[in-house]
Amino acid sequence: MVQLLEEIKNRKSGRAFSDEPVTEEMIDSILEAGRWAPSCSNTQAWEFVVLTDKETLSKAHEGLSRGNAWGKRAPVMVLVVTEQSGGCTSHGLPYYMMDVGLATENILLQAVHLGLLAHPTAGWDEQILRDMLNIPDEYRIATVIFIGYEGDFDKLDERTKEKERKPRTRKAFTDIVHRDGW
């Protein structure tokens, strides 16, 4: 098999973040990677809300679920936001959600390329974040990504340590690939 990109092989959704700051240049590089994602009919149905200010981050942390408390250590929080009516709809499918996923993956891979962890999440209260950050009503938060340098595993609570210890696995290639039909 042809070799995969190292960033794909090495990407993980780590939870142990250092509080070491990430430079604005690195953050911009990560967001630029998201900006260059492909999208249906080139609609580019994503916007990024970037939080790095400690006070703003602290307020945003109020919207996190208990299971994502580890994200409070990350120095960067990116909300990937989409306008539901702003993307491409084809064959009755909301392609804007796939487009947002493509932008998110570009963000994750660029972060790995720069030696950072980037963990996309689903555990947060959308209304708290929307209200706090003045996100317009017609927009939805698709994911919240925590970004930063890898930190001290021992600072995680036991429940989170257990999740971190689990091996990174994937279904067998032959279980998911169907050639010339199902």
PyMOL CGO cylinders between C-alpha atoms (Angstrom):
from pymol import cmd
from pymol.cgo import CYLINDER

trace = [
    CYLINDER, 0.00, 0.00, 0.00, 1.20, 3.54, -0.74, 0.3, 1, 1, 1, 1, 1, 1,
    CYLINDER, 1.20, 3.54, -0.74, 2.33, 5.36, 2.40, 0.3, 1, 1, 1, 1, 1, 1,
    CYLINDER, 2.33, 5.36, 2.40, -0.15, 7.65, 4.18, 0.3, 1, 1, 1, 1, 1, 1,
    CYLINDER, -0.15, 7.65, 4.18, 0.72, 11.18, 5.22, 0.3, 1, 1, 1, 1, 1, 1,
    CYLINDER, 0.72, 11.18, 5.22, 2.37, 11.18, 8.65, 0.3, 1, 1, 1, 1, 1, 1,
    CYLINDER, 2.37, 11.18, 8.65, -0.17, 13.78, 9.84, 0.3, 1, 1, 1, 1, 1, 1,
    CYLINDER, -0.17, 13.78, 9.84, -3.01, 11.36, 9.14, 0.3, 1, 1, 1, 1, 1, 1,
    CYLINDER, -3.01, 11.36, 9.14, -1.27, 8.48, 10.89, 0.3, 1, 1, 1, 1, 1, 1,
    CYLINDER, -1.27, 8.48, 10.89, -0.21, 10.60, 13.87, 0.3, 1, 1, 1, 1, 1, 1,
    CYLINDER, -0.21, 10.60, 13.87, -3.42, 12.58, 14.41, 0.3, 1, 1, 1, 1, 1, 1,
    CYLINDER, -3.42, 12.58, 14.41, -5.11, 11.83, 17.70, 0.3, 1, 1, 1, 1, 1, 1,
    CYLINDER, -5.11, 11.83, 17.70, -7.76, 13.52, 19.77, 0.3, 1, 1, 1, 1, 1, 1,
    CYLINDER, -7.76, 13.52, 19.77, -5.57, 14.04, 22.80, 0.3, 1, 1, 1, 1, 1, 1,
    CYLINDER, -5.57, 14.04, 22.80, -6.91, 15.53, 26.01, 0.3, 1, 1, 1, 1, 1, 1,
    CYLINDER, -6.91, 15.53, 26.01, -3.73, 16.45, 27.90, 0.3, 1, 1, 1, 1, 1, 1,
    CYLINDER, -3.73, 16.45, 27.90, -2.96, 20.05, 26.94, 0.3, 1, 1, 1, 1, 1, 1,
    CYLINDER, -2.96, 20.05, 26.94, -0.14, 22.29, 28.07, 0.3, 1, 1, 1, 1, 1, 1,
    CYLINDER, -0.14, 22.29, 28.07, -0.95, 25.92, 28.82, 0.3, 1, 1, 1, 1, 1, 1,
    CYLINDER, -0.95, 25.92, 28.82, 1.98, 26.96, 26.59, 0.3, 1, 1, 1, 1, 1, 1,
    CYLINDER, 1.98, 26.96, 26.59, 0.69, 29.64, 24.22, 0.3, 1, 1, 1, 1, 1, 1,
    CYLINDER, 0.69, 29.64, 24.22, 0.27, 28.92, 20.52, 0.3, 1, 1, 1, 1, 1, 1,
    CYLINDER, 0.27, 28.92, 20.52, 1.56, 31.74, 18.33, 0.3, 1, 1, 1, 1, 1, 1,
    CYLINDER, 1.56, 31.74, 18.33, -0.85, 33.82, 16.30, 0.3, 1, 1, 1, 1, 1, 1,
    CYLINDER, -0.85, 33.82, 16.30, 1.11, 32.82, 13.20, 0.3, 1, 1, 1, 1, 1, 1,
    CYLINDER, 1.11, 32.82, 13.20, 0.46, 29.13, 13.94, 0.3, 1, 1, 1, 1, 1, 1,
    CYLINDER, 0.46, 29.13, 13.94, -3.23, 29.78, 14.63, 0.3, 1, 1, 1, 1, 1, 1,
    CYLINDER, -3.23, 29.78, 14.63, -3.56, 31.68, 11.36, 0.3, 1, 1, 1, 1, 1, 1,
    CYLINDER, -3.56, 31.68, 11.36, -1.84, 28.82, 9.52, 0.3, 1, 1, 1, 1, 1, 1,
    CYLINDER, -1.84, 28.82, 9.52, -4.32, 26.35, 11.02, 0.3, 1, 1, 1, 1, 1, 1,
    CYLINDER, -4.32, 26.35, 11.02, -7.31, 28.51, 10.07, 0.3, 1, 1, 1, 1, 1, 1,
    CYLINDER, -7.31, 28.51, 10.07, -5.89, 29.06, 6.59, 0.3, 1, 1, 1, 1, 1, 1,
    CYLINDER, -5.89, 29.06, 6.59, -5.83, 25.27, 6.17, 0.3, 1, 1, 1, 1, 1, 1,
    CYLINDER, -5.83, 25.27, 6.17, -9.52, 25.21, 7.08, 0.3, 1, 1, 1, 1, 1, 1,
    CYLINDER, -9.52, 25.21, 7.08, -10.22, 28.04, 4.64, 0.3, 1, 1, 1, 1, 1, 1,
    CYLINDER, -10.22, 28.04, 4.64, -8.72, 26.02, 1.77, 0.3, 1, 1, 1, 1, 1, 1,
    CYLINDER, -8.72, 26.02, 1.77, -10.98, 22.99, 2.30, 0.3, 1, 1, 1, 1, 1, 1,
    CYLINDER, -10.98, 22.99, 2.30, -13.07, 21.86, -0.65, 0.3, 1, 1, 1, 1, 1, 1,
    CYLINDER, -13.07, 21.86, -0.65, -16.79, 22.60, -0.59, 0.3, 1, 1, 1, 1, 1, 1,
    CYLINDER, -16.79, 22.60, -0.59, -19.88, 21.84, -2.65, 0.3, 1, 1, 1, 1, 1, 1,
    CYLINDER, -19.88, 21.84, -2.65, -20.17, 24.45, -5.44, 0.3, 1, 1, 1, 1, 1, 1,
    CYLINDER, -20.17, 24.45, -5.44, -17.37, 26.34, -3.64, 0.3, 1, 1, 1, 1, 1, 1,
    CYLINDER, -17.37, 26.34, -3.64, -19.89, 27.72, -1.11, 0.3, 1, 1, 1, 1, 1, 1,
    CYLINDER, -19.89, 27.72, -1.11, -17.32, 27.63, 1.73, 0.3, 1, 1, 1, 1, 1, 1,
    CYLINDER, -17.32, 27.63, 1.73, -20.11, 27.40, 4.31, 0.3, 1, 1, 1, 1, 1, 1,
    CYLINDER, -20.11, 27.40, 4.31, -17.87, 27.74, 7.36, 0.3, 1, 1, 1, 1, 1, 1,
    CYLINDER, -17.87, 27.74, 7.36, -16.71, 30.50, 9.66, 0.3, 1, 1, 1, 1, 1, 1,
    CYLINDER, -16.71, 30.50, 9.66, -14.29, 30.21, 12.55, 0.3, 1, 1, 1, 1, 1, 1,
    CYLINDER, -14.29, 30.21, 12.55, -14.64, 31.86, 15.95, 0.3, 1, 1, 1, 1, 1, 1,
    CYLINDER, -14.64, 31.86, 15.95, -11.23, 31.78, 17.63, 0.3, 1, 1, 1, 1, 1, 1,
    CYLINDER, -11.23, 31.78, 17.63, -10.81, 32.19, 21.38, 0.3, 1, 1, 1, 1, 1, 1,
    CYLINDER, -10.81, 32.19, 21.38, -7.38, 32.82, 22.90, 0.3, 1, 1, 1, 1, 1, 1,
    CYLINDER, -7.38, 32.82, 22.90, -8.05, 35.54, 25.49, 0.3, 1, 1, 1, 1, 1, 1,
    CYLINDER, -8.05, 35.54, 25.49, -7.95, 33.95, 28.95, 0.3, 1, 1, 1, 1, 1, 1,
    CYLINDER, -7.95, 33.95, 28.95, -11.02, 35.81, 30.19, 0.3, 1, 1, 1, 1, 1, 1,
    CYLINDER, -11.02, 35.81, 30.19, -13.05, 34.94, 27.08, 0.3, 1, 1, 1, 1, 1, 1,
    CYLINDER, -13.05, 34.94, 27.08, -11.91, 31.32, 27.28, 0.3, 1, 1, 1, 1, 1, 1,
    CYLINDER, -11.91, 31.32, 27.28, -12.91, 31.15, 30.94, 0.3, 1, 1, 1, 1, 1, 1,
    CYLINDER, -12.91, 31.15, 30.94, -16.42, 32.37, 30.13, 0.3, 1, 1, 1, 1, 1, 1,
    CYLINDER, -16.42, 32.37, 30.13, -16.71, 29.95, 27.20, 0.3, 1, 1, 1, 1, 1, 1,
    CYLINDER, -16.71, 29.95, 27.20, -15.68, 27.07, 29.46, 0.3, 1, 1, 1, 1, 1, 1,
    CYLINDER, -15.68, 27.07, 29.46, -19.03, 27.50, 31.23, 0.3, 1, 1, 1, 1, 1, 1,
    CYLINDER, -19.03, 27.50, 31.23, -20.62, 26.01, 28.10, 0.3, 1, 1, 1, 1, 1, 1,
    CYLINDER, -20.62, 26.01, 28.10, -18.60, 22.78, 28.23, 0.3, 1, 1, 1, 1, 1, 1,
    CYLINDER, -18.60, 22.78, 28.23, -20.02, 19.46, 29.35, 0.3, 1, 1, 1, 1, 1, 1,
    CYLINDER, -20.02, 19.46, 29.35, -18.42, 17.77, 32.36, 0.3, 1, 1, 1, 1, 1, 1,
    CYLINDER, -18.42, 17.77, 32.36, -16.85, 15.23, 30.02, 0.3, 1, 1, 1, 1, 1, 1,
    CYLINDER, -16.85, 15.23, 30.02, -14.95, 17.96, 28.18, 0.3, 1, 1, 1, 1, 1, 1,
    CYLINDER, -14.95, 17.96, 28.18, -13.54, 19.72, 31.25, 0.3, 1, 1, 1, 1, 1, 1,
    CYLINDER, -13.54, 19.72, 31.25, -10.05, 18.69, 30.06, 0.3, 1, 1, 1, 1, 1, 1,
    CYLINDER, -10.05, 18.69, 30.06, -10.48, 21.26, 27.24, 0.3, 1, 1, 1, 1, 1, 1,
    CYLINDER, -10.48, 21.26, 27.24, -10.11, 24.08, 29.77, 0.3, 1, 1, 1, 1, 1, 1,
    CYLINDER, -10.11, 24.08, 29.77, -6.34, 23.58, 29.67, 0.3, 1, 1, 1, 1, 1, 1,
    CYLINDER, -6.34, 23.58, 29.67, -6.09, 24.23, 25.92, 0.3, 1, 1, 1, 1, 1, 1,
    CYLINDER, -6.09, 24.23, 25.92, -4.93, 27.78, 25.10, 0.3, 1, 1, 1, 1, 1, 1,
    CYLINDER, -4.93, 27.78, 25.10, -6.94, 27.89, 21.86, 0.3, 1, 1, 1, 1, 1, 1,
    CYLINDER, -6.94, 27.89, 21.86, -10.61, 27.13, 21.28, 0.3, 1, 1, 1, 1, 1, 1,
    CYLINDER, -10.61, 27.13, 21.28, -12.00, 27.27, 17.73, 0.3, 1, 1, 1, 1, 1, 1,
    CYLINDER, -12.00, 27.27, 17.73, -15.72, 27.12, 17.06, 0.3, 1, 1, 1, 1, 1, 1,
    CYLINDER, -15.72, 27.12, 17.06, -16.49, 25.94, 13.55, 0.3, 1, 1, 1, 1, 1, 1,
    CYLINDER, -16.49, 25.94, 13.55, -19.74, 27.67, 12.66, 0.3, 1, 1, 1, 1, 1, 1,
    CYLINDER, -19.74, 27.67, 12.66, -22.00, 27.27, 9.64, 0.3, 1, 1, 1, 1, 1, 1,
    CYLINDER, -22.00, 27.27, 9.64, -25.00, 29.07, 8.24, 0.3, 1, 1, 1, 1, 1, 1,
    CYLINDER, -25.00, 29.07, 8.24, -27.60, 26.39, 7.61, 0.3, 1, 1, 1, 1, 1, 1,
    CYLINDER, -27.60, 26.39, 7.61, -28.97, 28.08, 4.51, 0.3, 1, 1, 1, 1, 1, 1,
    CYLINDER, -28.97, 28.08, 4.51, -25.55, 29.20, 3.28, 0.3, 1, 1, 1, 1, 1, 1,
    CYLINDER, -25.55, 29.20, 3.28, -24.25, 25.96, 1.88, 0.3, 1, 1, 1, 1, 1, 1,
    CYLINDER, -24.25, 25.96, 1.88, -24.99, 23.69, -1.00, 0.3, 1, 1, 1, 1, 1, 1,
    CYLINDER, -24.99, 23.69, -1.00, -28.00, 21.38, -0.95, 0.3, 1, 1, 1, 1, 1, 1,
    CYLINDER, -28.00, 21.38, -0.95, -28.03, 18.75, -3.64, 0.3, 1, 1, 1, 1, 1, 1,
    CYLINDER, -28.03, 18.75, -3.64, -30.30, 15.72, -3.94, 0.3, 1, 1, 1, 1, 1, 1,
    CYLINDER, -30.30, 15.72, -3.94, -31.92, 16.79, -0.67, 0.3, 1, 1, 1, 1, 1, 1,
    CYLINDER, -31.92, 16.79, -0.67, -28.68, 16.34, 1.28, 0.3, 1, 1, 1, 1, 1, 1,
    CYLINDER, -28.68, 16.34, 1.28, -27.21, 19.14, 3.42, 0.3, 1, 1, 1, 1, 1, 1,
    CYLINDER, -27.21, 19.14, 3.42, -23.72, 19.16, 1.93, 0.3, 1, 1, 1, 1, 1, 1,
    CYLINDER, -23.72, 19.16, 1.93, -22.72, 22.14, 4.06, 0.3, 1, 1, 1, 1, 1, 1,
    CYLINDER, -22.72, 22.14, 4.06, -22.23, 19.72, 6.96, 0.3, 1, 1, 1, 1, 1, 1,
    CYLINDER, -22.23, 19.72, 6.96, -19.80, 17.64, 4.91, 0.3, 1, 1, 1, 1, 1, 1,
    CYLINDER, -19.80, 17.64, 4.91, -18.05, 20.85, 3.88, 0.3, 1, 1, 1, 1, 1, 1,
    CYLINDER, -18.05, 20.85, 3.88, -17.66, 21.86, 7.52, 0.3, 1, 1, 1, 1, 1, 1,
    CYLINDER, -17.66, 21.86, 7.52, -16.24, 18.39, 8.22, 0.3, 1, 1, 1, 1, 1, 1,
    CYLINDER, -16.24, 18.39, 8.22, -13.69, 18.86, 5.44, 0.3, 1, 1, 1, 1, 1, 1,
    CYLINDER, -13.69, 18.86, 5.44, -12.64, 22.24, 6.86, 0.3, 1, 1, 1, 1, 1, 1,
    CYLINDER, -12.64, 22.24, 6.86, -12.40, 20.70, 10.33, 0.3, 1, 1, 1, 1, 1, 1,
    CYLINDER, -12.40, 20.70, 10.33, -10.17, 17.88, 9.09, 0.3, 1, 1, 1, 1, 1, 1,
    CYLINDER, -10.17, 17.88, 9.09, -7.86, 20.37, 7.37, 0.3, 1, 1, 1, 1, 1, 1,
    CYLINDER, -7.86, 20.37, 7.37, -7.61, 22.25, 10.67, 0.3, 1, 1, 1, 1, 1, 1,
    CYLINDER, -7.61, 22.25, 10.67, -6.77, 19.06, 12.56, 0.3, 1, 1, 1, 1, 1, 1,
    CYLINDER, -6.77, 19.06, 12.56, -4.11, 17.94, 10.08, 0.3, 1, 1, 1, 1, 1, 1,
    CYLINDER, -4.11, 17.94, 10.08, -2.43, 21.36, 9.94, 0.3, 1, 1, 1, 1, 1, 1,
    CYLINDER, -2.43, 21.36, 9.94, -2.30, 21.44, 13.74, 0.3, 1, 1, 1, 1, 1, 1,
    CYLINDER, -2.30, 21.44, 13.74, -0.62, 18.01, 13.76, 0.3, 1, 1, 1, 1, 1, 1,
    CYLINDER, -0.62, 18.01, 13.76, 1.78, 19.21, 11.05, 0.3, 1, 1, 1, 1, 1, 1,
    CYLINDER, 1.78, 19.21, 11.05, 2.78, 22.06, 13.40, 0.3, 1, 1, 1, 1, 1, 1,
    CYLINDER, 2.78, 22.06, 13.40, 3.36, 19.69, 16.33, 0.3, 1, 1, 1, 1, 1, 1,
    CYLINDER, 3.36, 19.69, 16.33, 0.11, 20.48, 18.14, 0.3, 1, 1, 1, 1, 1, 1,
    CYLINDER, 0.11, 20.48, 18.14, -2.87, 18.54, 19.45, 0.3, 1, 1, 1, 1, 1, 1,
    CYLINDER, -2.87, 18.54, 19.45, -6.28, 19.42, 18.04, 0.3, 1, 1, 1, 1, 1, 1,
    CYLINDER, -6.28, 19.42, 18.04, -9.37, 17.75, 19.48, 0.3, 1, 1, 1, 1, 1, 1,
    CYLINDER, -9.37, 17.75, 19.48, -12.82, 18.30, 17.92, 0.3, 1, 1, 1, 1, 1, 1,
    CYLINDER, -12.82, 18.30, 17.92, -15.71, 17.90, 20.35, 0.3, 1, 1, 1, 1, 1, 1,
    CYLINDER, -15.71, 17.90, 20.35, -19.47, 17.58, 20.58, 0.3, 1, 1, 1, 1, 1, 1,
    CYLINDER, -19.47, 17.58, 20.58, -19.83, 18.09, 24.35, 0.3, 1, 1, 1, 1, 1, 1,
    CYLINDER, -19.83, 18.09, 24.35, -20.90, 21.69, 24.87, 0.3, 1, 1, 1, 1, 1, 1,
    CYLINDER, -20.90, 21.69, 24.87, -24.02, 23.79, 25.28, 0.3, 1, 1, 1, 1, 1, 1,
    CYLINDER, -24.02, 23.79, 25.28, -24.58, 25.55, 21.98, 0.3, 1, 1, 1, 1, 1, 1,
    CYLINDER, -24.58, 25.55, 21.98, -26.92, 28.20, 23.38, 0.3, 1, 1, 1, 1, 1, 1,
    CYLINDER, -26.92, 28.20, 23.38, -24.48, 29.28, 26.10, 0.3, 1, 1, 1, 1, 1, 1,
    CYLINDER, -24.48, 29.28, 26.10, -21.69, 29.65, 23.53, 0.3, 1, 1, 1, 1, 1, 1,
    CYLINDER, -21.69, 29.65, 23.53, -23.93, 31.36, 20.97, 0.3, 1, 1, 1, 1, 1, 1,
    CYLINDER, -23.93, 31.36, 20.97, -25.20, 33.91, 23.50, 0.3, 1, 1, 1, 1, 1, 1,
    CYLINDER, -25.20, 33.91, 23.50, -21.78, 34.60, 25.00, 0.3, 1, 1, 1, 1, 1, 1,
    CYLINDER, -21.78, 34.60, 25.00, -20.08, 35.09, 21.63, 0.3, 1, 1, 1, 1, 1, 1,
    CYLINDER, -20.08, 35.09, 21.63, -22.98, 36.87, 19.89, 0.3, 1, 1, 1, 1, 1, 1,
    CYLINDER, -22.98, 36.87, 19.89, -23.25, 34.25, 17.15, 0.3, 1, 1, 1, 1, 1, 1,
    CYLINDER, -23.25, 34.25, 17.15, -26.20, 35.17, 14.88, 0.3, 1, 1, 1, 1, 1, 1,
    CYLINDER, -26.20, 35.17, 14.88, -29.35, 33.04, 15.10, 0.3, 1, 1, 1, 1, 1, 1,
    CYLINDER, -29.35, 33.04, 15.10, -29.03, 31.70, 11.54, 0.3, 1, 1, 1, 1, 1, 1,
    CYLINDER, -29.03, 31.70, 11.54, -25.67, 30.08, 12.38, 0.3, 1, 1, 1, 1, 1, 1,
    CYLINDER, -25.67, 30.08, 12.38, -25.04, 26.75, 14.12, 0.3, 1, 1, 1, 1, 1, 1,
    CYLINDER, -25.04, 26.75, 14.12, -21.92, 25.59, 15.91, 0.3, 1, 1, 1, 1, 1, 1,
    CYLINDER, -21.92, 25.59, 15.91, -20.84, 22.39, 14.17, 0.3, 1, 1, 1, 1, 1, 1,
    CYLINDER, -20.84, 22.39, 14.17, -17.91, 21.59, 16.45, 0.3, 1, 1, 1, 1, 1, 1,
    CYLINDER, -17.91, 21.59, 16.45, -15.59, 23.10, 19.04, 0.3, 1, 1, 1, 1, 1, 1,
    CYLINDER, -15.59, 23.10, 19.04, -11.91, 22.30, 18.54, 0.3, 1, 1, 1, 1, 1, 1,
    CYLINDER, -11.91, 22.30, 18.54, -9.36, 22.59, 21.34, 0.3, 1, 1, 1, 1, 1, 1,
    CYLINDER, -9.36, 22.59, 21.34, -5.82, 23.27, 20.14, 0.3, 1, 1, 1, 1, 1, 1,
    CYLINDER, -5.82, 23.27, 20.14, -2.51, 23.39, 21.97, 0.3, 1, 1, 1, 1, 1, 1,
    CYLINDER, -2.51, 23.39, 21.97, 0.73, 21.66, 22.78, 0.3, 1, 1, 1, 1, 1, 1,
    CYLINDER, 0.73, 21.66, 22.78, 0.62, 18.25, 24.41, 0.3, 1, 1, 1, 1, 1, 1,
    CYLINDER, 0.62, 18.25, 24.41, 0.65, 18.53, 28.19, 0.3, 1, 1, 1, 1, 1, 1,
    CYLINDER, 0.65, 18.53, 28.19, 1.07, 16.42, 31.31, 0.3, 1, 1, 1, 1, 1, 1,
    CYLINDER, 1.07, 16.42, 31.31, -1.00, 13.23, 31.22, 0.3, 1, 1, 1, 1, 1, 1,
    CYLINDER, -1.00, 13.23, 31.22, -0.87, 13.04, 35.03, 0.3, 1, 1, 1, 1, 1, 1,
    CYLINDER, -0.87, 13.04, 35.03, -2.92, 16.25, 35.35, 0.3, 1, 1, 1, 1, 1, 1,
    CYLINDER, -2.92, 16.25, 35.35, -5.95, 14.52, 33.83, 0.3, 1, 1, 1, 1, 1, 1,
    CYLINDER, -5.95, 14.52, 33.83, -8.67, 13.04, 36.03, 0.3, 1, 1, 1, 1, 1, 1,
    CYLINDER, -8.67, 13.04, 36.03, -8.92, 9.24, 36.19, 0.3, 1, 1, 1, 1, 1, 1,
    CYLINDER, -8.92, 9.24, 36.19, -11.92, 9.02, 33.85, 0.3, 1, 1, 1, 1, 1, 1,
    CYLINDER, -11.92, 9.02, 33.85, -10.10, 11.03, 31.19, 0.3, 1, 1, 1, 1, 1, 1,
    CYLINDER, -10.10, 11.03, 31.19, -6.87, 9.06, 31.69, 0.3, 1, 1, 1, 1, 1, 1,
    CYLINDER, -6.87, 9.06, 31.69, -8.80, 5.87, 30.92, 0.3, 1, 1, 1, 1, 1, 1,
    CYLINDER, -8.80, 5.87, 30.92, -9.99, 7.35, 27.62, 0.3, 1, 1, 1, 1, 1, 1,
    CYLINDER, -9.99, 7.35, 27.62, -6.44, 8.44, 26.79, 0.3, 1, 1, 1, 1, 1, 1,
    CYLINDER, -6.44, 8.44, 26.79, -5.04, 4.96, 27.46, 0.3, 1, 1, 1, 1, 1, 1,
    CYLINDER, -5.04, 4.96, 27.46, -7.31, 3.33, 24.90, 0.3, 1, 1, 1, 1, 1, 1,
    CYLINDER, -7.31, 3.33, 24.90, -5.46, 2.40, 21.70, 0.3, 1, 1, 1, 1, 1, 1,
    CYLINDER, -5.46, 2.40, 21.70, -6.27, 4.32, 18.54, 0.3, 1, 1, 1, 1, 1, 1,
    CYLINDER, -6.27, 4.32, 18.54, -8.03, 1.70, 16.41, 0.3, 1, 1, 1, 1, 1, 1,
    CYLINDER, -8.03, 1.70, 16.41, -9.92, 1.56, 13.14, 0.3, 1, 1, 1, 1, 1, 1,
    CYLINDER, -9.92, 1.56, 13.14, -12.25, -0.99, 11.60, 0.3, 1, 1, 1, 1, 1, 1,
    CYLINDER, -12.25, -0.99, 11.60, -10.54, -3.48, 9.30, 0.3, 1, 1, 1, 1, 1, 1,
    CYLINDER, -10.54, -3.48, 9.30, -10.00, -2.21, 5.76, 0.3, 1, 1, 1, 1, 1, 1,
    CYLINDER, -10.00, -2.21, 5.76, -11.91, -5.18, 4.35, 0.3, 1, 1, 1, 1, 1, 1,
    CYLINDER, -11.91, -5.18, 4.35, -14.89, -4.41, 6.63, 0.3, 1, 1, 1, 1, 1, 1,
    CYLINDER, -14.89, -4.41, 6.63, -15.44, -0.94, 5.17, 0.3, 1, 1, 1, 1, 1, 1,
    CYLINDER, -15.44, -0.94, 5.17, -14.28, -1.16, 1.54, 0.3, 1, 1, 1, 1, 1, 1,
    CYLINDER, -14.28, -1.16, 1.54, -16.66, -2.55, -1.09, 0.3, 1, 1, 1, 1, 1, 1,
    CYLINDER, -16.66, -2.55, -1.09, -15.31, -2.79, -4.62, 0.3, 1, 1, 1, 1, 1, 1,
    CYLINDER, -15.31, -2.79, -4.62, -17.59, -2.69, -7.66, 0.3, 1, 1, 1, 1, 1, 1,
    CYLINDER, -17.59, -2.69, -7.66, -20.70, -2.98, -5.45, 0.3, 1, 1, 1, 1, 1, 1,
    CYLINDER, -20.70, -2.98, -5.45, -21.73, -3.78, -1.91, 0.3, 1, 1, 1, 1, 1, 1,
]
cmd.load_cgo(trace, "trace")
